[in-house]
């Protein structure tokens, strides 16, 4: 599989609209195909309509970029998705440790899950599975939670302390180490970026086991061209959030890893489980923007890859310093 650079967005330091937002988009899975943007440090989110105009925004401040703003106590919005039942927008708020539900047509928002109140210490993503259940990764708490569509707790995976298993682990025995990202696969299973274990693991819902797919539990930058189970992902012990930051999957089950500390994007092919680097390079220039004319994905400067998303044959790569790069599959 080959990739090309479709577009490079350089954002202003102020991140004023017209130049974009570095904590860029999530694409919902509904036929509407809405694109959501979040301003992590300014505590609001928004959704785009025709002509890249904001249809509405929501958050603790009004950025005044849309006629409709929905007040909601967001702080450091972490993840955005859409409810398959009622079309409402679900957003996790890392700074308040809560999950909110936003109803754009009613221009209202409600507290959906007070994750801090039930003992979840550090909320990450909020992702629906194919049965309408909601999966939430507890980042530093080393656990993964399942809630029903009404927000009631159903299942907790992990012991609350760091751990790792190379062999398949039963739900009641599994352990993780700082889960940074969590996504639904096209096969209906939940995929977890077990970051401080430098691994990707799959929550096999039918067999109630957690299976290691990528990584050996050790850090490094090895494995391209070989079995992903023998590969290593990057570490920087000087970073509070060590390990890879970002995970995404396409419709064929290929896995994309934002290997943040190695400054590259890596892909694991579903059919072969072979690992490869598809963007970025190990030698970086901190705080240097990418040239919008660049055509080689392997020459991209990616000092700190944050959350990624895949949609419609394109991989969206936000870079913490202020670029977003869109890669497109070459058919």
SEZA-210002 format. One line per field, with one value per residue (C-alpha): residue in one letter; x, y, z. Coordinates in steps of 0.001 Angstrom, whole numbers. Each point is the difference from the previous one (the first is absolute). Layout:
# SEZA-210002
romi <- c(a  ...)
x <- c(X  ...)
y <- c(Y  ...)
z <- c(Z  ...)
//
This chain:
# SEZA-210002
romi <- c(x  x  x  x  x  x  x  x  x  x  x  x  x  x  x  x  x  x  x  x  x  x  x  x  x  x  x  x  x  x  x  x  x  x  x  x  x  x  x  x  x  x  x  x  x  x  x  x  x  x  x  x  x  x  x  x  x  x  x  x  x  x  x  x  x  x  x  x  x  x  x  x  x  x  x  x  x  x  x  x  x  x  x  x  x  x  x  x  x  x  x  x  x  x  x  x  x  x  x  x  x  x  x  x  x  x  x  x  x  x  x  x  x  x  x  x  x  x  x  x  x  x  x  x  x  x  x  x  x  x  x  x  x  x  x  x  x  x  x  x  x  x  x  x  x  x  x  x  x  x  x  x  x  x  x  x  x  x  x  x  x  x  x  x  x  x  x  x  x  x  x  x  x  x  x  x  x  x  x  x  x  x  x  x  x  x  x  x  x  x  x  x  x  x  x  x  x  x  x  x  x  x  x  x  x  x  x  x  x  x  x  x  x  x  x  x  x  x  x  x  x  x  x  x  x  x  x  x  x  x  x  x  x  x  x  x  x  x  x  x  x  x  x  x  x  x  x  x  x  x  x  x  x  x  x  x  x  x  x  x  x  x  x  x  x  x  x  x  x  x  x  x  x  x  x  x  x  x  x  x  x  x  x  x  x  x  x  x  x  x  x  x  x  x  x  x  x  x  x  x  x  x  x  x  x  x  x  x  x  x  x  x  x  x  x  x  x  x  x  x  x  x  x  x  x  x  x  x  x  x  x)
x <- c(0  1378  -789  358  -333  -3368  316  2127  -1632  2306  -1834  635  1217  -3371  -1793  -2441  -2477  1178  3234  -1572  226  2898  -2171  -1946  -2842  -2045  -2261  -3228  -1099  -3521  -1096  235  3793  312  3469  629  2792  1198  1993  1627  1628  -2889  -2646  -2522  -1021  -1872  -1429  429  -2663  99  2820  1972  -2247  -738  -3588  326  2529  -156  2179  802  793  -1634  2606  -2471  532  -3610  -3465  -740  2040  -1058  1329  1503  2753  2693  3621  2626  -2440  1630  -2222  -3148  -2418  -3646  -2711  -1454  -3340  -926  2741  1190  3653  1933  3148  2443  1348  3397  285  -3278  179  -3525  -1827  -2645  -2767  -788  -3284  674  -3583  -1232  3101  400  2581  -191  2424  -85  2534  1742  3016  1872  -2914  6  3750  1346  2933  1086  -2505  1270  -2138  -3709  -611  -3169  133  -2344  -2521  -245  2143  2570  3667  2190  3738  1203  3383  2229  -2343  947  -3588  -2599  -3689  -3177  -3311  -3411  -1759  -1515  3387  -242  3176  118  3624  3448  3158  3315  1165  675  3761  2486  521  429  -659  1427  -2452  -3785  -1416  -3504  -2097  307  3795  1130  2279  1003  2528  -1308  -2558  221  -2384  -2869  -1880  -2692  1158  -2024  -213  -1944  2824  1616  3652  2119  3258  1737  2508  2474  102  843  -2706  -3353  -2485  -3441  -2972  -1588  -3620  -1236  2709  415  3765  2514  2455  3383  337  2951  3110  1995  -370  3387  807  2104  -333  222  -2159  -748  -428  -677  -2590  -1566  92  3798  27  805  -1576  1680  700  1155  270  244  -3593  -2815  -2106  2562  -598  -2210  -2942  -2300  -1860  -2356  -1324  -1391  -2919  2249  1337  3439  1406  1626  2170  1145  3421  474  3417  1422  -1634  -1543  -3304  111  -2457  -738  -1532  -2968  634  3697  491  3096  1091  1204  685  -2237  717  2582  3607  1999  2019  -2168  265  -2023  -2421  693  -3095  -313  294  -3480  1753  1538  -980  1887  -1787  3306  1475  -2728  1117  -2204  1438  -3093  -2844  -3235  -3430  -489  -3148  -751  -2859  -779  3413  1840  2035  -85  3166  -89  3457  189  2239  -2696  -348  -2570  991  -2497  1318  -1963  151  1358  -2253)
y <- c(0  3393  3489  3543  3381  1469  3200  1653  2604  2428  1590  3397  195  1499  -2771  2526  -1488  359  -1741  -2907  -1758  -2233  -2260  -873  -2096  -3023  -1357  -1607  -3355  1094  659  3749  -347  3014  1266  1133  2209  566  2766  -1942  2973  2422  -2464  -125  -2197  635  -1733  1067  366  1011  2332  -862  2222  -929  -1199  254  82  -1156  543  2097  3029  1319  380  2058  -1926  -1185  1424  -2962  -644  -2567  657  -3079  -300  -1418  122  -1619  -1899  -3332  -1975  562  -2525  -263  -2084  -2600  190  3664  1721  1950  952  -1713  1736  -914  2875  -891  3107  -626  -3819  -241  -1011  2319  -504  2881  313  2470  236  886  2140  -1680  -2145  -2314  -1837  -3592  -1852  1495  -2257  1469  -701  -3724  -368  435  2316  1188  -148  -525  -945  -821  -2397  -1890  -3663  -1659  -842  3590  -499  2674  -760  2367  -227  1114  1369  13  -2337  -2887  -1156  -230  441  -1046  1849  -685  2531  1685  497  -2818  -1890  -3550  -1117  1099  -1512  429  -34  3720  -563  -434  -3447  -1880  -3419  -1248  -2913  453  1178  -604  3071  -518  -429  2564  2906  3125  2813  3495  -357  3107  -907  -2386  -635  -2214  -2331  -954  -3519  1329  -481  2751  878  1473  1959  -1419  2816  -574  -3643  1256  -2232  -251  -2516  -1130  -508  -3125  449  -3429  -2017  2437  204  2779  -944  1560  1106  2400  264  -2121  2225  1590  3427  881  570  -3402  -2414  1671  -2662  -2737  -1394  2802  -2227  310  3745  2732  3447  3172  1182  3252  -386  3795  341  -280  -1729  -2488  -2417  307  2441  -869  -2958  -359  -2729  -103  -1944  -2984  -322  1482  1648  3447  1006  3522  -1101  3333  -430  -1396  2890  -2285  -1560  -3774  -2366  -3654  -1794  -2117  -2926  -477  1745  1641  3361  2928  3717  2024  3587  2032  -724  -650  3226  2998  3774  1189  2880  44  -48  -2289  1493  -148  -917  -3178  -3111  -2783  -1319  -1336  3521  1406  1634  -1440  1008  -976  -1894  299  -1494  -1462  -880  -1969  813  -552  -1322  2746  -12  3251  630  2928  1106  1721  2829  1248  -1972  -2480  -2283  -1955  -3160  -1674  -3608  -531  -2527)
z <- c(0  -1022  1286  -1250  1653  -867  2034  2663  2217  1832  2920  1497  3584  929  -1872  -1402  -2434  -3563  947  1843  3355  930  2174  -3096  -1096  772  -2730  1095  -1382  -914  -3609  681  280  2272  864  3572  1225  3509  1623  2803  1712  -580  1191  -2834  -2933  -3245  -3046  -3607  -2657  -3678  -965  3142  2083  3587  428  3762  2798  3610  3019  3032  -2174  -3160  -2762  -2043  -3241  -298  600  2272  3148  2589  3516  1645  2597  -2268  1028  -2226  -2258  -793  -2372  -2050  -1477  -1011  1637  -2407  1857  72  -2012  3035  321  2772  1246  2759  2070  1439  2126  1830  -224  -1396  -3168  -1404  -2542  -2353  -1899  -2839  -1255  3494  670  3394  1780  3005  2237  -1232  2175  3018  -456  2965  2328  -807  528  -3521  660  -3456  -2856  -3539  -3010  -129  -2896  -967  -996  -2505  2749  1223  3094  858  653  2000  632  3428  -1052  3061  1890  -2306  -505  -2771  852  -1809  501  -1471  -2240  3076  1638  2545  789  -1407  74  1177  -1486  1792  3589  433  168  -2871  -1465  -3256  -1520  -3283  -125  -334  3341  1344  751  3764  -144  -2562  896  -1924  428  -821  -2797  -2221  -2825  -711  -3263  -1508  -2764  -3059  1452  2998  2486  2079  -605  2792  -127  3069  -96  2813  -1022  -3527  -1393  -1771  1393  -1149  2291  -1491  1026  -1079  1765  2925  -347  -627  -2745  -738  -3634  -68  2139  2399  3058  -670  -1452  -3033  -3724  -1612  -1936  -3333  -2659  2545  2395  2051  3084  -51  -681  2514  429  1178  3533  1565  3797  331  -1233  2552  -2656  -1281  -2860  -3115  169  -2888  -1497  -2945  -2317  -3516  -1476  -793  3541  -692  3133  77  2952  779  1261  1723  1596  -3256  -1921  -2615  -1025  -275  -1633  735  -2964  1037  -2368  788  3378  -1534  1443  -2110  395  -2328  1085  1875  850  3138  -298  807  193  3031  -640  -3757  -2190  -3010  -3452  -1619  -3259  1436  -1961  1825  3127  1368  9  2258  3256  2781  3405  1987  -1681  1965  -770  -3489  -1922  -3168  -2369  -3677  -1083  1891  3201  1983  2037  2464  1118  3383  -1232  -2343  -3237  -1194  -2847  -2100  -1633  -2773  -1141  -3502  -1701)
//
